[in-house]
Amino acid sequence: MLQSLHIQNYALIENLDITFYPGFSVITGETGAGKSIILGALGLILGQRTDVKAIKQGAKRCVVEAVFDLSHFGLESFFENNGLDFDGECIVRREMTDSGKSRAFVNDTPVAAVLLKELSPYLIDIHSQHQNLLINQATFQLNVLDTVADNAELLRAYFNAYHIWKDADRALHDFQERLAREQSEFDFLSFQLHELSDARLQADEQQTLEEESLILENAETIKSELYTADAALSAEDSGTVARLHEALRHLSNLATVFPDTKALHERLDSAIIEIEDIAQEIASLQENFSFDPQRLDAVTDRLNLIYSLQKKYRVNTVSELIEKAQALQQQLDGLENSEETLAQLRQESQRALSAATQAAARLTETRQKAARRVESEMQERLRLLNMPNIRFEVALSAAPQLQESGADQVQFLFSANKNTPLQDLSLIASGGEIARVMLSLKAMLADSTSQSTVIFDEIDTGVSGQTAEQMARMMKAMSHNGRQVISITHLPQIAAHGEHHYKVYKEDHAETTATHIRQLSPDERVTEIAQLLSGTQLTEAALNNARELLANS
């Protein structure tokens, strides 16, 4: 229940504090006095988007704060799950600066605006004139049935089952599409695999072949250089080895007469042994080296094949080509096993569809029962609102396929006159009739929802006289059992039934205009209702009529 509202620097409101009470309250005021401004401020409390233009001209910051009594609505778990303190009282505050920054608080804890939207259904239901259009929407009509049927748990179960099926169905279709694409490429994939398999690639062969190719391409140079090197070392008279042996012999001759040469003799002897070994290896290489043109052609052909495959498959190594072949083999193996996978996905999708269909059937059963109850209660309530020949029917039919809301389509059918056939409510109901239907729905749903406060913004549009009085009685009845109902109205018949009466008005000052709201005293109520009856010119007859309306209410 809304206990109090504080508004500072919002639109035409500089500073406003108002206390609200349980039961049925009414708000009156001239058109343009600022009733919509107060509703706009409440909208901020309910998580609506902020607009810096709403800050009062010249002010730096605007604040809207509302205090609610939620002690009897079982919201402890909501507050606990969102890390909020809860002691039965809930203080919601919204702040906005002229720089565009906005902050929200619940019981002095900073929260995101989205949390206010989640909390708002438990706080206030603001029904404005444009919401009358909701009655023509299938989603709203279906929600009426689900509310009456208390389908919250069934809806959650169906929602989960529906999305499990949609996910399974999407997986099946994605696999079928991928399979179709890959099946069309089967021959091409097979050709690629055979091409790579026939190449019989070895991971390290490229480097070995490139080294061999370099040798074979330079065979003549290699043979010539080996021959020259062999001759330089091993020529019988002029070779390096023969000349080193001669030097060794001379050092040997000096060993007895010049001991200092002994170490040099040993070192040269060791060097000759190493050089003779090198000479023998060069001679062996030169003797055994041969050029094979056919081998060069084979190596070149093999390298050309490898280079061609690397370019074709856009890789740089033989190892990558081998990995490509393995990937192709896996892809083809997958295609060969695809029928088994496809059958499994079909089975999973069918199981999920069956579960969703069963969950939808449970919803349908409860909705059918709720539809009969809605028909009965709506006709009863609308007859009280001066529609004696009313017929109201809820047509529930099967949807072409499962949808997020279930397997049902709903249509509210309406006839206000004996000679008028039942037709879609949106096609034949007048503005006044729509208002009465909407009020009757709200009254019927009141006991099925957890909202503590309902605000009707001129729901009485298009009605007057006895009908208006009956609407007032219906709203007042809604306020029983601890619920708070507030009606913004222009009709004296409704205003007279309020247990608490507020007036919204504007005052012009030197340079500004300000909106105010205050609770009226009993005498002020008489004057206000008389003005609603007679207009600006207040007459004694209007005053007497106002007193009578108040007495009868």
C-alpha positions in Angstrom: 0.0 0.0 0.0 1.2 3.5 -0.9 1.7 5.4 2.4 3.3 8.6 1.3 4.8 10.3 -1.7 7.5 13.0 -1.8 8.3 14.9 -5.0 10.9 17.6 -5.3 11.7 19.6 -8.5 9.8 17.4 -10.9 8.1 19.2 -13.8 5.8 21.9 -12.2 6.2 20.5 -8.7 8.7 22.3 -6.5 8.1 20.4 -3.2 5.2 18.1 -2.5 4.5 15.8 0.4 1.3 13.8 0.5 0.0 11.0 2.7 -2.3 8.2 1.4 -4.5 5.8 3.3 -6.0 2.4 2.9 -9.4 2.1 1.2 -10.8 4.0 -1.7 -9.4 7.5 -2.4 -10.2 9.9 -5.2 -8.2 12.7 -6.8 -9.9 15.5 -8.7 -8.7 18.6 -10.3 -9.2 20.7 -13.4 -7.8 19.5 -16.7 -4.1 20.5 -16.9 -3.8 21.0 -13.2 -1.0 18.4 -13.0 -2.6 15.0 -12.2 -0.5 13.4 -15.0 2.6 15.0 -13.5 2.0 13.0 -10.3 1.5 9.8 -12.3 4.7 10.5 -14.1 6.6 10.9 -10.9 5.1 7.5 -9.7 6.3 6.1 -13.0 9.9 6.8 -12.0 9.3 4.9 -8.8 8.2 2.0 -10.9 11.3 2.0 -13.0 10.3 4.0 -16.1 13.1 5.8 -18.0 14.2 9.1 -16.8 14.2 12.3 -18.9 16.3 15.3 -17.9 13.6 17.5 -19.4 11.3 16.5 -16.4 13.5 18.4 -13.9 11.9 21.6 -12.8 13.3 24.6 -14.7 16.2 26.1 -12.9 16.7 23.1 -10.6 19.9 20.9 -10.5 18.3 17.7 -9.2 14.9 16.1 -8.8 13.9 13.5 -6.2 10.8 11.2 -6.0 10.4 9.1 -3.0 7.5 6.7 -2.1 6.9 4.7 1.1 4.9 1.5 0.8 3.5 -0.9 3.4 4.2 -4.4 2.1 3.9 -6.3 5.4 1.0 -8.5 4.2 2.0 -9.4 0.7 4.7 -12.1 1.3 7.5 -10.3 -0.4 10.3 -11.4 2.0 11.9 -13.8 -0.5 12.0 -11.2 -3.3 13.9 -8.8 -1.0 16.2 -11.5 0.3 17.0 -12.8 -3.2 18.0 -9.3 -4.2 20.0 -8.5 -1.1 17.6 -5.9 0.2 16.5 -5.2 3.8 12.9 -5.9 4.5 10.8 -5.0 7.6 7.4 -4.6 6.0 8.1 -1.0 5.0 9.6 -0.3 1.6 11.1 3.1 0.7 11.8 3.6 -3.0 13.7 6.7 -4.1 14.7 7.9 -7.5 17.1 10.8 -8.1 17.9 12.6 -11.3 20.4 15.4 -12.1 20.4 17.9 -14.8 23.5 16.2 -16.2 21.4 13.2 -17.1 22.6 10.9 -14.3 20.0 8.8 -12.5 20.1 6.7 -9.3 17.6 4.4 -7.7 17.4 3.2 -4.1 15.3 0.6 -2.3 15.4 0.9 1.5 18.5 3.1 1.0 20.3 0.4 -1.0 21.4 1.4 -4.5 19.7 -0.7 -7.2 19.4 -0.8 -10.9 16.3 0.7 -12.5 15.6 -2.8 -13.9 15.0 -4.0 -10.3 12.4 -1.3 -9.9 10.6 -2.8 -12.9 10.7 -6.2 -11.3 9.4 -4.9 -8.0 6.7 -2.6 -9.6 4.1 -5.3 -10.2 4.0 -5.8 -6.4 3.7 -2.1 -5.7 1.2 -0.3 -8.0 -1.0 -1.1 -10.9 -1.6 2.2 -12.7 -4.4 1.9 -15.2 -4.5 4.9 -17.6 -6.9 5.5 -20.5 -4.6 4.2 -23.1 -4.4 0.9 -21.3 -8.0 0.3 -22.3 -6.4 -0.7 -25.6 -4.7 -3.6 -23.9 -8.1 -5.4 -23.7 -8.0 -5.9 -27.4 -4.6 -7.7 -27.3 -4.6 -11.5 -27.2 -1.6 -11.6 -24.8 -3.6 -9.5 -22.3 -6.7 -11.6 -22.7 -4.7 -14.8 -22.2 -3.0 -13.2 -19.1 -6.5 -12.6 -17.7 -7.3 -16.3 -17.9 -3.9 -17.3 -16.4 -4.3 -14.9 -13.5 -7.8 -16.2 -12.7 -6.5 -19.8 -13.0 -3.5 -19.0 -10.8 -1.3 -20.5 -13.5 2.1 -19.1 -12.4 3.7 -22.5 -11.7 2.2 -24.1 -14.8 3.4 -21.2 -16.9 6.9 -21.5 -15.6 6.9 -25.3 -16.3 5.6 -24.8 -19.8 8.0 -22.0 -20.5 10.9 -24.2 -19.6 9.6 -27.1 -21.6 8.8 -24.9 -24.6 12.4 -23.5 -24.8 13.9 -26.9 -24.3 11.9 -28.0 -27.3 12.8 -24.9 -29.3 16.5 -25.5 -28.6 16.3 -29.2 -29.6 14.3 -28.3 -32.7 16.9 -25.6 -33.6 19.7 -28.1 -33.1 18.0 -30.6 -35.4 17.4 -28.0 -38.2 20.9 -26.7 -37.9 22.3 -30.2 -38.3 20.0 -31.0 -41.2 21.2 -27.8 -43.0 24.8 -28.6 -42.3 24.3 -32.1 -43.4 22.7 -31.0 -46.7 25.6 -28.7 -47.4 28.2 -31.3 -46.6 26.4 -34.0 -48.5 26.6 -31.8 -51.6 30.3 -31.6 -51.0 30.9 -35.3 -50.4 32.5 -36.0 -53.8 34.7 -33.0 -53.5 35.8 -33.9 -50.0 36.5 -37.5 -51.1 38.6 -36.2 -54.0 40.6 -34.0 -51.7 41.2 -36.9 -49.3 42.2 -39.3 -52.1 44.6 -36.7 -53.5 46.3 -36.2 -50.1 46.3 -39.9 -49.3 47.8 -40.9 -52.7 50.6 -38.5 -52.1 51.7 -40.7 -49.1 53.2 -37.7 -47.3 55.9 -38.1 -44.6 56.2 -35.3 -42.0 60.0 -34.7 -42.4 60.4 -35.6 -46.1 60.3 -32.0 -47.5 63.5 -30.9 -45.8 65.4 -34.1 -46.8 64.3 -33.7 -50.4 65.2 -30.1 -50.6 68.7 -30.9 -49.3 69.1 -33.7 -51.8 67.8 -31.5 -54.6 70.4 -28.9 -53.8 73.2 -31.5 -54.0 72.0 -33.0 -57.3 71.5 -29.6 -58.9 75.2 -28.7 -58.1 76.7 -32.1 -58.9 79.3 -30.9 -61.5 80.6 -28.2 -59.1 80.8 -30.6 -56.2 82.7 -33.2 -58.3 85.2 -30.6 -59.6 85.8 -29.0 -56.2 86.3 -32.4 -54.5 88.9 -33.4 -57.2 90.8 -30.2 -56.8 90.8 -30.4 -53.0 92.0 -34.1 -53.2 94.8 -33.1 -55.6 95.9 -30.2 -53.3 96.2 -32.5 -50.4 97.3 -35.8 -51.9 99.5 -35.1 -55.0 102.6 -37.3 -54.8 105.3 -34.6 -54.9 103.5 -31.3 -54.5 100.5 -32.2 -52.3 100.1 -30.8 -48.9 100.5 -34.2 -47.1 103.8 -35.0 -48.9 105.2 -31.5 -48.0 104.1 -31.9 -44.4 105.9 -35.3 -44.1 109.1 -33.6 -45.5 108.8 -30.9 -42.8 108.3 -33.6 -40.1 111.5 -35.3 -41.3 113.5 -32.1 -40.9 112.2 -31.6 -37.4 113.1 -35.2 -36.6 116.7 -34.6 -37.7 117.0 -31.7 -35.2 115.6 -33.6 -32.2 119.0 -34.7 -30.9 120.8 -31.4 -31.4 118.0 -28.9 -30.8 115.6 -30.2 -28.1 113.3 -27.3 -28.5 112.0 -28.8 -31.7 110.8 -32.0 -30.0 107.4 -30.5 -29.0 106.9 -29.0 -32.5 107.7 -32.4 -34.0 104.9 -34.0 -31.9 102.4 -31.4 -32.7 103.1 -31.6 -36.5 102.9 -35.4 -36.3 99.4 -35.1 -34.8 98.3 -32.5 -37.4 99.5 -34.7 -40.3 97.4 -37.6 -38.9 94.3 -35.4 -38.9 95.0 -34.0 -42.4 95.7 -37.4 -43.8 92.3 -38.5 -42.5 90.6 -35.5 -44.1 92.4 -36.2 -47.3 91.2 -39.8 -47.3 87.5 -38.7 -46.7 87.8 -36.2 -49.5 89.2 -38.8 -51.8 86.4 -41.2 -50.8 83.7 -38.6 -51.5 85.3 -37.7 -54.8 85.6 -41.4 -55.8 82.1 -42.4 -54.7 80.2 -39.2 -55.8 78.1 -39.7 -58.9 75.4 -37.7 -60.6 72.0 -39.4 -61.3 69.8 -37.3 -63.6 66.9 -39.6 -63.1 67.1 -39.2 -59.3 67.2 -35.4 -59.8 64.0 -35.6 -61.9 62.3 -37.8 -59.2 63.3 -35.4 -56.4 62.1 -32.4 -58.4 58.8 -34.0 -59.2 58.2 -35.0 -55.6 59.0 -31.5 -54.4 56.7 -30.0 -57.1 53.9 -32.2 -55.9 54.4 -31.1 -52.3 54.7 -27.4 -53.2 51.5 -27.7 -55.4 49.5 -29.3 -52.5 50.7 -26.7 -50.0 49.6 -23.9 -52.3 46.3 -25.5 -53.1 45.4 -26.1 -49.4 47.0 -22.8 -48.3 49.5 -24.4 -45.8 53.2 -24.1 -45.4 54.3 -27.6 -44.2 53.8 -31.2 -45.0 52.6 -31.7 -41.4 49.8 -29.3 -42.1 48.9 -31.3 -45.2 48.8 -34.4 -43.1 46.5 -32.7 -40.6 44.3 -31.6 -43.4 43.9 -35.1 -44.6 43.1 -36.3 -41.1 40.4 -33.5 -40.8 38.9 -34.6 -44.2 38.8 -38.2 -43.0 37.0 -37.2 -39.8 34.5 -35.1 -41.8 33.8 -37.9 -44.2 33.5 -40.3 -41.2 31.0 -37.9 -39.7 29.0 -37.9 -42.8 28.9 -41.6 -42.9 27.7 -41.7 -39.3 25.3 -38.7 -39.8 22.2 -40.8 -40.1 22.7 -42.1 -36.6 23.2 -38.5 -35.3 20.2 -37.3 -37.2 18.0 -40.0 -35.8 19.2 -39.1 -32.3 18.5 -35.4 -32.8 15.0 -36.2 -34.2 14.3 -38.3 -31.1 15.4 -35.6 -28.7 13.3 -33.0 -30.5 10.3 -35.3 -30.5 10.7 -36.0 -26.8 11.0 -32.3 -26.0 7.9 -31.5 -28.2 5.9 -34.2 -26.4 6.8 -32.7 -23.0 6.0 -29.2 -24.1 2.7 -30.4 -25.6 1.7 -32.1 -22.4 2.6 -28.9 -20.4 0.5 -26.9 -22.8 -2.4 -29.3 -22.4 -2.3 -28.7 -18.7 -2.4 -25.0 -19.3 -5.3 -25.4 -21.7 -7.3 -27.4 -19.2 -7.0 -24.7 -16.5 -7.7 -21.9 -19.0 -10.9 -23.6 -20.1 -12.2 -23.7 -16.6 -11.0 -20.1 -16.0 -12.8 -19.0 -19.2 -16.2 -20.2 -17.8 -15.5 -18.4 -14.6 -14.5 -15.2 -16.4 -17.7 -15.3 -18.5 -19.9 -15.7 -15.4 -18.2 -13.0 -13.3 -17.9 -10.5 -16.1 -21.6 -10.7 -17.0 -22.5 -10.3 -13.4 -20.3 -7.3 -12.9 -21.3 -5.6 -16.2 -25.0 -6.0 -15.4 -24.3 -4.0 -12.2 -22.7 -1.3 -14.5 -26.0 -0.7 -16.3 -25.5 -3.2 -19.0 -28.6 -5.5 -18.4 -28.4 -7.3 -21.8 -24.7 -8.0 -21.7 -23.3 -11.2 -23.1 -19.6 -11.9 -22.6 -17.9 -15.0 -23.9 -14.3 -16.2 -23.9 -13.6 -18.1 -27.1 -10.6 -20.4 -26.5 -9.3 -22.3 -29.6 -6.1 -24.2 -30.5 -3.2 -22.2 -31.9 -1.8 -23.4 -35.2 1.4 -24.4 -33.4 3.0 -24.2 -29.9 3.9 -20.6 -29.0 5.6 -19.1 -26.0 2.3 -18.6 -24.3 1.1 -22.1 -24.9 -1.2 -23.9 -27.4 -4.2 -21.6 -27.1 -5.7 -18.6 -28.9 -8.2 -16.5 -27.0 -10.8 -13.9 -28.1 -13.2 -11.9 -25.9 -16.6 -11.8 -27.5 -19.1 -9.1 -26.5 -22.6 -8.0 -27.1 -24.3 -5.2 -25.2 -27.7 -5.4 -26.8 -30.3 -8.2 -27.3 -30.3 -7.8 -31.1 -26.5 -7.7 -31.5 -24.6 -10.9 -32.2 -21.5 -11.7 -30.2 -18.5 -10.1 -31.9 -14.9 -9.3 -31.1 -14.9 -6.9 -28.2 -12.5 -4.5 -30.1 -14.9 -4.2 -33.1 -18.1 -3.2 -31.4 -17.6 -1.8 -27.9 -17.8 1.9 -27.4 -15.3 3.9 -25.2 -17.7 3.8 -22.3 -18.3 0.1 -22.7 -14.6 -0.6 -22.9 -14.1 1.4 -19.7 -16.7 -0.7 -17.9 -15.3 -3.9 -19.2 -11.8 -3.0 -18.1 -13.0 -2.0 -14.7 -14.9 -5.2 -14.3 -11.8 -7.2 -15.3 -9.6 -5.3 -12.9 -12.1 -5.8 -10.1 -12.3 -9.5 -10.9 -8.5 -9.9 -11.0 -8.0 -7.9 -7.8 -8.2 -10.9 -5.5 -5.9 -13.0 -7.8 -3.0 -10.5 -7.8 -0.6 -9.4 -5.2 -0.7 -5.7 -6.0 -1.4 -3.6 -2.9 -2.3 -0.4 -4.8 -4.4 0.1 -7.9 -4.7 3.6 -9.5 -7.4 4.3 -12.1 -6.6 7.3 -14.2 -10.0 8.5 -15.6 -11.3 5.0 -16.2 -14.8 6.6 -16.1 -14.4 8.3 -19.5 -17.6 7.9 -21.5 -19.9 7.1 -18.6 -22.1 9.2 -16.3 -25.0 9.1 -13.9 -26.0 5.8 -12.4 -23.3 3.9 -14.3 -20.6 6.2 -12.8 -22.1 5.5 -9.3 -21.9 1.8 -9.9 -18.3 2.1 -11.1 -17.5 3.9 -7.9 -19.1 1.2 -5.8 -17.1 -1.4 -7.7 -13.8 0.4 -7.1 -14.7 0.9 -3.4 -15.4 -2.8 -3.1 -12.0 -3.5 -4.6 -10.4 -1.5 -1.8 -11.6 -4.0 0.8 -9.4 -6.6 2.4 -6.5 -4.2 2.8 -6.2 -3.1 -0.9 -5.8 0.5 -1.7 -7.6 1.9 -4.7 -7.1 5.5 -6.0 -9.3 6.9 -8.7 -8.4 10.1 -10.7 -11.8 11.3 -11.9 -13.9 14.2 -13.2 -17.2 12.6 -12.2 -18.9 13.8 -9.0 -20.7 10.4 -8.5 -17.2 8.7 -8.2 -15.6 11.5 -6.2 -18.4 11.3 -3.6 -17.7 7.7 -2.9 -14.0 8.3 -1.9 -13.1 7.7 1.7 -10.3 10.2 1.2 -10.4 13.0 -1.3 -7.4 14.9 -2.8 -7.4 17.8 -5.1 -4.7 18.7 -7.6 -4.4 22.4 -8.5 -2.0 24.9 -9.9 -0.9 28.2 -8.5 0.7 31.0 -10.5 3.5 33.0 -8.9 5.5 35.9 -10.1 7.6 34.0 -12.6 6.5 30.4 -12.3 3.5 28.0 -12.1 3.5 25.3 -9.5 1.4 22.1 -9.1 0.1 21.2 -5.6 -2.0 18.4 -4.2 -3.8 18.4 -0.8 -6.3 16.3 1.1 -9.7 18.0 1.3 -11.7 18.5 4.5 -15.4 17.5 4.6 -16.6 21.0 3.8 -14.0 21.4 1.0 -15.2 18.1 -0.4 -18.8 19.5 -0.7 -17.5 22.5 -2.6 -15.3 20.4 -4.9 -18.1 18.0 -5.8 -20.5 20.9 -6.3 -18.0 22.4 -8.7 -17.8 19.1 -10.6 -21.6 19.2 -10.8 -22.1 22.8 -11.9 -18.8 24.0 -13.2 -17.0 27.2 -12.1 -20.3 29.0 -11.0 -21.1 27.5 -7.7 -24.9 27.3 -6.9 -26.8 26.4 -3.8 -28.5 23.7 -5.7 -25.1 22.2 -6.6 -24.0 22.3 -3.0 -27.1 20.6 -1.9 -26.7 18.0 -4.6 -23.1 17.4 -3.5 -24.2 17.0 0.1 -26.8 14.4 -1.0 -24.2 12.5 -3.1 -21.9 12.4 -0.1 -24.6 11.3 2.3 -25.8 8.5 -0.1 -22.3 7.2 -0.7 
